Amino acid sequence: MYGANAAISDSLGNVQLKPDSTEQRITIDSTGNILSVEPKTLITDTTKEVSADTTSLVVYKPDPQKAIWYSALCPGLGQLYNRRYWKLPIVGAAIVGVAYAIGWNQKYYNAYTNAYRDISDEDPNTKSYMNLLPASYTESDAMELSTVFKNRQQTYRRSRDLSFIGAVGVYLICMIDAYVDAQLYDFDISPDLTILPPSTPFGGIGGVELSLAFHF
């Protein structure tokens, strides 16, 4: 017995002690003298599979063709596909703006068209033009404003047509922006814009290397 641990000798005189922290192999002779102390080799089971997190980071890259088709289907959908969420309020404001402009100009174009038509005919029952005049105006005053009604009709028609053109422009801009944004999604926009063309060997001698840098 050694300390608090039991020692059992085999036929070769080897005694195995198992301390509290590590396992050791102690060799003694027949007289009880310790010849050597060696750590016992522990054999681990290498057949067990160790689970590890093998999830790789996937970099998102939008497809330009899908982006332009989504934007053609609905303005703003291409920006949503490209994950440019900050552009959605801009697209929404542009759509609401052109829609309001079209509705406003169409409303007054129709009103002045009907007023000019009613003031030009001889039917006394058609007086829609009176709704466009202040309350202090009379029918005789309205008769003198027929040219004004005609001019305002043309003005609102021109503004309505320009609003339709603006709506088409917003639609096309959304498509172009979605396509270009998808193409340049992974474009390097770091401040370092250094251009370093490869050097060309010249008869066994290293060529001259040109370095061009732009600083903004």
GUNU-441262 format. One line per field, with one value per residue: residue number from 0; residue in three letters; x, y, z of N, C-alpha, C in turn. Coordinates in steps of 0.2 Angstrom, whole numbers. Each point is the difference from the previous one (the first is absolute). Layout:
BEGIN
pos	(NUM, ...) $
code	(Ala, ...) $
n_c1	(X, ...) $
n_c2	(Y, ...) $
n_c3	(Z, ...) $
ca_c1	(X, ...) $
ca_c2	(Y, ...) $
ca_c3	(Z, ...) $
c_c1	(X, ...) $
c_c2	(Y, ...) $
c_c3	(Z, ...) $
This chain:
BEGIN
pos	(0, 1, 2, 3, 4, 5, 6, 7, 8, 9, 10, 11, 12, 13, 14, 15, 16, 17, 18, 19, 20, 21, 22, 23, 24, 25, 26, 27, 28, 29, 30, 31, 32, 33, 34, 35, 36, 37, 38, 39, 40, 41, 42, 43, 44, 45, 46, 47, 48, 49, 50, 51, 52, 53, 54, 55, 56, 57, 58, 59, 60, 61, 62, 63, 64, 65, 66, 67, 68, 69, 70, 71, 72, 73, 74, 75, 76, 77, 78, 79, 80, 81, 82, 83, 84, 85, 86, 87, 88, 89, 90, 91, 92, 93, 94, 95, 96, 97, 98, 99, 100, 101, 102, 103, 104, 105, 106, 107, 108, 109, 110, 111, 112, 113, 114, 115, 116, 117, 118, 119, 120, 121, 122, 123, 124, 125, 126, 127, 128, 129, 130, 131, 132, 133, 134, 135, 136, 137, 138, 139, 140, 141, 142, 143, 144, 145, 146, 147, 148, 149, 150, 151, 152, 153, 154, 155, 156, 157, 158, 159, 160, 161, 162, 163, 164, 165, 166, 167, 168, 169, 170, 171, 172, 173, 174, 175, 176, 177, 178, 179, 180, 181, 182, 183, 184, 185, 186, 187, 188, 189, 190, 191, 192, 193, 194, 195, 196, 197, 198, 199, 200, 201, 202, 203, 204, 205, 206, 207, 208, 209, 210, 211, 212, 213, 214, 215) $
code	(Met, Tyr, Gly, Ala, Asn, Ala, Ala, Ile, Ser, Asp, Ser, Leu, Gly, Asn, Val, Gln, Leu, Lys, Pro, Asp, Ser, Thr, Glu, Gln, Arg, Ile, Thr, Ile, Asp, Ser, Thr, Gly, Asn, Ile, Leu, Ser, Val, Glu, Pro, Lys, Thr, Leu, Ile, Thr, Asp, Thr, Thr, Lys, Glu, Val, Ser, Ala, Asp, Thr, Thr, Ser, Leu, Val, Val, Tyr, Lys, Pro, Asp, Pro, Gln, Lys, Ala, Ile, Trp, Tyr, Ser, Ala, Leu, Cys, Pro, Gly, Leu, Gly, Gln, Leu, Tyr, Asn, Arg, Arg, Tyr, Trp, Lys, Leu, Pro, Ile, Val, Gly, Ala, Ala, Ile, Val, Gly, Val, Ala, Tyr, Ala, Ile, Gly, Trp, Asn, Gln, Lys, Tyr, Tyr, Asn, Ala, Tyr, Thr, Asn, Ala, Tyr, Arg, Asp, Ile, Ser, Asp, Glu, Asp, Pro, Asn, Thr, Lys, Ser, Tyr, Met, Asn, Leu, Leu, Pro, Ala, Ser, Tyr, Thr, Glu, Ser, Asp, Ala, Met, Glu, Leu, Ser, Thr, Val, Phe, Lys, Asn, Arg, Gln, Gln, Thr, Tyr, Arg, Arg, Ser, Arg, Asp, Leu, Ser, Phe, Ile, Gly, Ala, Val, Gly, Val, Tyr, Leu, Ile, Cys, Met, Ile, Asp, Ala, Tyr, Val, Asp, Ala, Gln, Leu, Tyr, Asp, Phe, Asp, Ile, Ser, Pro, Asp, Leu, Thr, Ile, Leu, Pro, Pro, Ser, Thr, Pro, Phe, Gly, Gly, Ile, Gly, Gly, Val, Glu, Leu, Ser, Leu, Ala, Phe, His, Phe) $
n_c1	(4, -1, 1, -5, 4, -3, 5, -1, 5, 3, 1, 0, -4, -5, 0, -6, 2, -6, 4, -1, 6, 6, 1, 3, 6, 0, 7, -1, 5, 3, 4, -4, 6, -1, -1, -7, -2, -4, -2, -6, 1, -4, -4, 0, -7, 3, -4, 0, -6, 3, -5, 0, 0, -2, -4, 0, 4, -6, 4, -5, -2, -3, -5, 4, -1, 1, 5, 2, -1, 3, 5, 0, 0, 4, 0, 7, -3, 3, -1, -6, 0, 3, -5, -2, -1, 5, 0, -3, 1, 6, -1, -2, 4, 4, -3, 0, 6, 2, -2, 2, 6, 0, -2, 4, 5, -2, 0, 5, 3, -2, 1, 6, 1, -3, 3, 5, -1, -2, 6, 2, -4, -6, 2, -5, -1, 4, 2, 3, 0, -6, 1, 3, -5, 2, -3, 4, 2, -2, -5, -2, 2, -4, -5, 2, 0, -3, 4, -1, -6, 0, 3, -4, -5, 3, 1, -6, -2, 3, -2, -6, 2, 3, -5, -3, 3, -1, -6, 0, 3, -4, -4, 3, 0, -6, -2, 2, -3, -5, 1, 1, -5, -4, 2, -1, -4, 5, -1, 6, -2, 6, 3, 3, 1, 6, 3, 1, 2, 0, 6, 4, 2, 6, 1, -4, -2, -2, -7, -2, -2, -6, 0, -6, -1, -7, 0, -5) $
n_c2	(-6, 5, 3, 3, -2, -5, -4, -3, -4, 0, -5, 6, 0, 1, 6, 0, 7, 1, 5, 5, 3, -4, -3, -4, -2, -4, 0, -6, -1, -6, 4, 2, 0, 7, -3, 1, 6, -3, 5, -2, -3, 5, -5, 5, 0, -1, -5, 4, 2, 5, 2, 3, 6, -3, 5, 1, 5, 0, 2, 4, -2, 6, -3, 3, -6, -3, 3, -1, -6, 0, 4, -4, -5, 3, 7, -1, -4, 3, 6, -2, -3, 6, 0, 5, -2, 3, -3, -4, 4, 0, -6, -1, 5, -2, -6, 2, 2, -4, -4, 3, 1, -7, -2, 4, -1, -7, 1, 4, -4, -5, 3, 2, -6, -2, 4, -1, -7, 0, 3, -5, -4, -1, -6, 3, -7, 1, 0, -5, 5, 0, -7, 2, 4, 6, 1, 4, -5, 3, -2, 6, 0, -6, 3, 5, -6, -1, 5, 3, -2, 2, 5, 1, -1, 4, 5, -2, 0, 5, 2, -2, 2, 5, -1, -1, 5, 4, -2, 0, 7, 1, -3, 3, 6, -2, -1, 6, 3, -4, 1, 6, 1, -5, 3, 6, -5, -4, 6, 0, 3, -4, 4, -6, 4, -3, 2, -6, 2, -6, -1, 2, -6, 3, -5, -3, 6, 1, 0, 5, 1, 1, 4, -1, 5, -1, 6, -2) $
n_c3	(0, -4, 6, -4, -4, -3, 1, -6, 2, -6, -5, -3, 6, -5, 3, 0, 0, 3, -1, 4, -2, 1, -5, 4, -4, 6, -2, 4, 4, 1, 1, -5, -3, -1, -6, -2, -2, -3, -4, 2, -5, -1, -2, -5, 0, -5, 1, 5, -3, -1, 3, -5, 1, -5, 3, -7, 0, -2, -5, 1, -5, -1, -4, -5, -4, 5, 1, -6, 0, 5, -2, -6, 4, 4, -1, 2, -4, -5, 3, 1, -6, -1, 4, -5, 6, 1, -6, 4, 5, -3, -1, 6, 2, -5, 2, 6, -1, -4, 5, 5, -4, -2, 6, 3, -4, 1, 6, 0, -4, 4, 6, -2, -2, 5, 4, -4, 1, 7, 1, -4, 3, -3, 4, 2, -1, -5, 6, -2, -4, 3, 0, -5, 1, 3, 6, 0, -4, -5, -3, 0, 6, 1, -4, 4, 3, -5, -1, 6, 0, -6, 2, 5, -4, -4, 5, 2, -7, -1, 5, -2, -6, 3, 4, -6, -3, 5, -1, -7, 1, 5, -4, -5, 4, 2, -6, -2, 5, -1, -7, 0, 5, -4, -5, 3, 2, -3, -3, -1, 5, 2, 5, 0, -4, 3, -6, 0, -6, -2, 3, -5, 0, 0, -4, 4, -2, 6, -2, -3, 6, -3, 4, -1, 4, 2, 2, 3) $
ca_c1	(-4, 3, -5, -7, -1, 2, 5, -1, 6, -2, 5, 6, 2, -3, -5, -4, -3, -4, -1, -7, -1, 2, 1, 8, 2, 6, 3, 5, 4, -2, 2, -4, 3, -4, 5, -2, -7, -2, -7, -3, -2, -7, -2, -7, -4, 0, -5, -6, 0, 0, -5, 3, -4, 3, -4, 4, -3, -2, 0, -5, 1, -7, 0, -2, -6, -6, -1, -4, -6, -4, -2, -5, -6, -3, 5, 2, 1, 7, 4, -1, 4, 7, 1, 1, -7, 0, -2, -7, -3, 1, -4, -7, -1, 0, -6, -5, 1, -3, -7, -4, 0, -5, -6, -2, -1, -5, -7, -2, 0, -7, -4, 0, -3, -7, -1, 1, -5, -6, -1, 0, -6, -6, -5, 0, 0, 7, 3, 6, 5, -1, 3, 7, 0, -2, -7, -2, 0, -7, 0, 3, 7, 3, 0, 6, 5, 0, 7, 3, -2, 4, 7, 1, -1, 7, 5, -1, 1, 8, 3, -2, 4, 6, 0, 0, 7, 3, -1, 4, 7, 1, 0, 6, 5, 0, 3, 7, 4, 0, 4, 7, 2, 2, 6, 6, -1, 6, 5, 5, -1, 4, 3, 6, -1, 6, 0, 7, 1, 5, 7, 1, 7, 3, 6, 3, 1, -6, -2, -2, -7, -3, -5, -5, -4, -5, -2, -6) $
ca_c2	(6, 7, 6, -2, -4, -7, -2, -7, -3, -6, -5, 3, 5, 6, 2, 5, 4, 5, 6, 4, 5, -3, -7, -1, -7, 0, -7, -1, -7, -5, 3, 6, 6, 2, 0, 5, 2, 2, 1, -6, 3, -1, -1, 3, -3, 4, -2, 4, 6, 7, 5, 7, 5, 1, 4, 5, 7, 1, 7, 2, 3, 0, -1, 6, -1, 0, 7, 5, -3, 1, 7, 1, -3, 6, 4, 0, -7, -1, 3, -5, -6, 2, 1, 7, 2, 8, 3, -1, 6, 5, -3, 1, 7, 1, -3, 4, 7, 0, -2, 6, 5, -2, 1, 7, 3, -3, 3, 7, 0, -2, 6, 5, -2, 0, 7, 3, -2, 3, 7, 1, -2, 4, -3, 4, -4, -3, 5, -3, 4, 5, -3, 2, 7, 2, 1, 7, 0, -2, -4, 5, 0, -6, 0, 4, -4, -6, -1, -3, -7, -4, 0, -5, -7, -2, 0, -6, -5, -1, -2, -8, -4, 0, -4, -7, -1, -1, -7, -4, 1, -4, -7, -2, 1, -6, -6, 1, 0, -7, -4, 3, -2, -7, -1, 2, -2, -2, 4, 2, 7, 2, 6, -1, -1, 0, -5, -3, -4, -5, 2, -4, -2, 2, -3, -2, 5, 1, 6, 6, -1, 6, 1, 6, 0, 6, 2, 4) $
ca_c3	(0, -1, 2, 1, -6, 0, -6, -1, -5, -4, 0, -3, 5, -1, 5, -3, 5, -3, 4, -1, -6, -6, 0, -1, 1, 4, 0, 6, 0, 5, 7, 1, -2, -6, -5, -4, 0, -7, 0, -4, -7, -1, -7, -1, -5, -6, -4, 1, -4, 4, -4, -1, -4, -6, -3, -3, -2, -7, -2, -4, -7, -4, -7, -3, -4, 5, 3, -5, -1, 6, 0, -5, 3, 4, 2, 6, 2, -1, 5, 5, -2, 1, 8, 1, 4, 1, -6, 0, 2, -6, -6, 2, -1, -7, -3, 3, -3, -7, 0, 2, -5, -5, 2, 0, -7, -4, 3, -3, -7, -2, 2, -5, -6, 1, 0, -7, -4, 2, -1, -7, -3, 1, 4, 7, 6, 1, 4, 4, 0, 6, 6, 0, 1, 6, 1, -2, -8, -3, -6, -5, 1, -3, -7, -2, 2, -4, -2, 6, 1, -5, 1, 6, -2, -3, 5, 4, -4, -1, 7, 1, -4, 3, 6, -3, -2, 7, 3, -4, 2, 6, -1, -4, 4, 5, -4, -1, 7, 2, -4, 1, 7, 0, -4, 4, 7, 3, -3, 6, 1, 5, -2, -4, -7, -4, -6, -1, -6, 1, -3, -6, -1, -6, -2, 6, 5, 2, -4, 4, 3, 0, 6, 0, 6, 0, 7, 1) $
c_c1	(4, -5, -7, -1, 2, 4, 0, 5, -3, 6, 7, 2, -2, -6, -4, -4, -5, -1, -7, 0, 2, 2, 8, 1, 7, 3, 5, 3, -3, 1, -5, 2, -4, 6, -2, -7, -2, -8, -3, -4, -8, -2, -7, -3, 0, -5, -7, 1, -1, -5, 3, -5, 3, -4, 4, -4, -2, -1, -6, 2, -6, 2, -3, -6, -6, -2, -4, -7, -5, -2, -5, -7, -3, 6, 1, 1, 7, 5, -1, 4, 7, 1, 3, -6, 0, -3, -8, -4, 0, -4, -7, -2, -1, -6, -6, -1, -3, -7, -4, 0, -5, -7, -2, -1, -5, -7, -1, 0, -8, -5, 0, -2, -8, -2, 0, -6, -7, -1, 0, -7, -5, -5, 1, 0, 7, 4, 6, 6, 0, 3, 8, 1, -1, -7, -2, -1, -7, 1, 3, 8, 4, 1, 7, 6, 1, 7, 4, -1, 4, 7, 2, -1, 6, 5, 0, 1, 8, 3, -2, 4, 7, 0, 0, 7, 5, -1, 4, 7, 1, 0, 6, 6, 1, 3, 8, 4, 0, 5, 8, 2, 2, 6, 6, -1, 6, 6, 4, -1, 4, 4, 7, -2, 6, 0, 8, 0, 6, 6, 1, 8, 3, 7, 3, 1, -7, -2, -2, -7, -3, -6, -4, -5, -4, -1, -6, -1) $
c_c2	(6, 5, -3, -4, -7, -2, -7, -2, -5, -4, 3, 6, 7, 2, 6, 4, 5, 6, 3, 3, -4, -8, -1, -8, 1, -7, 0, -6, -4, 3, 6, 7, 2, 1, 6, 2, 3, 2, -5, 3, -2, 0, 3, -3, 5, -1, 4, 6, 6, 4, 7, 4, 1, 4, 6, 6, 1, 8, 1, 3, 0, -1, 6, -1, -1, 7, 5, -3, 1, 8, 2, -2, 5, 4, -1, -8, -3, 2, -5, -6, 1, 2, 7, 3, 8, 3, -1, 6, 5, -2, 1, 7, 2, -2, 4, 7, 0, -2, 6, 6, -2, 1, 8, 3, -2, 3, 7, 0, -2, 6, 6, -2, 0, 8, 3, -2, 3, 8, 2, -2, 5, -2, 4, -4, -3, 6, -2, 5, 5, -3, 2, 7, 2, 1, 7, 1, -1, -3, 5, 0, -6, 0, 3, -4, -6, -1, -3, -7, -4, 0, -5, -7, -3, -1, -7, -6, -1, -2, -7, -4, 0, -4, -8, -2, -1, -7, -5, 0, -4, -7, -2, 1, -6, -6, 0, 0, -7, -4, 2, -2, -7, -1, 2, -1, -1, 4, 4, 8, 3, 6, -1, -2, 0, -5, -2, -5, -5, 3, -5, -1, 3, -3, -3, 5, 3, 7, 6, -1, 7, 0, 6, 0, 6, 1, 5, 3) $
c_c3	(0, 1, 1, -6, 1, -5, 0, -5, -4, 0, -2, 5, -2, 4, -4, 6, -4, 5, -1, -7, -7, 1, -1, 1, 4, 0, 6, -1, 5, 7, 2, -2, -7, -5, -5, 1, -7, 0, -5, -6, 0, -7, 0, -6, -6, -5, 1, -4, 4, -5, 0, -4, -7, -5, -3, -1, -7, -1, -5, -7, -4, -7, -3, -4, 5, 3, -5, -1, 6, 0, -5, 2, 5, 2, 8, 2, -2, 5, 7, -1, 1, 7, 1, 3, 0, -6, -1, 1, -6, -6, 2, 0, -7, -3, 3, -3, -7, -1, 2, -5, -6, 2, 1, -7, -4, 3, -2, -7, -2, 2, -5, -7, 0, 0, -6, -5, 1, -2, -8, -3, 2, 5, 7, 6, 2, 3, 4, 1, 6, 6, 0, 1, 7, 1, -3, -7, -2, -7, -6, 1, -2, -7, -3, 2, -4, -3, 5, 1, -6, 2, 6, -2, -4, 4, 5, -4, -1, 7, 1, -5, 2, 6, -2, -2, 6, 3, -4, 2, 7, -1, -3, 5, 6, -3, -1, 6, 3, -3, 2, 7, 1, -3, 5, 7, 4, -2, 6, 0, 5, -2, -4, -7, -4, -5, 0, -5, 1, -4, -6, 0, -6, -1, 7, 6, 2, -3, 6, 2, 1, 6, -1, 5, -1, 8, 0, 7) $
